[in-house]
Amino acid sequence: MNKWQADYKRMSGLTWNWIEGAIRLLFRPHLRFCFYGRIASGCKVKTTAILFNIAKRQLGQKYGLEIEFTNIGEGINLIHPFNITVNAGSVIGKNATLFKGCTIGSIRSGKRAGVPTIGDNVTICTNAFVCGGIRIGNNVLIAANAFINFDVPDNSIVIGNPAIIRYKENPSQDYL
């Protein structure tokens, strides 16, 4: 299964087939955005990649999506996909779930300069902000409106601003 098929399965709950998939692509802009992004990031033909990037950029401007797919693992899930920003340099593992308004950004100077590295099975809820050269572990749930600029261990829930870490086995299980 390629990355796009894994994305499609997570976002629609169905396996990819051409007839149903084409219809869903027509009526679900977040699926179309991911489709264009995955094609553009993996395309070897430069002119085709440019065309898919233009189409992705137009959809992104309409819905406030700023996501580059080069460093994102398979199975991304965009929930209420509006105003989601992901820094192009950040690395996101498999089965990430991003909610409306979340931001994954950089810090340009200081000891935390850089972009985040996010593990597998991570859920970032509404309006959460993750920034800096930090590492978010596997199986992490970042709650709504949390501000994270520090490393987060595996199997954690991060709540609040300033953020508090709580250990929990498989906290993002209900979101996968």
Buried (B, 14 or more C-beta within 10 A) or exposed (E): EEBBBBBBBBBBEEEBEEEEBEEBBEEBBBBBBBBBBBBBBBBEEEEEBEBBBEBBBEBBEEBEBBBBBEBBBBBBBBBEBBBBBBBEBBBBBBBBBBBBBBBBBBBEEEEBEBBBBBBBBBBBBBBBBBBBBBEBBBBBBBBBBBBBBBBBBBBBBBBEEEBEBEEEEEBBEEBB
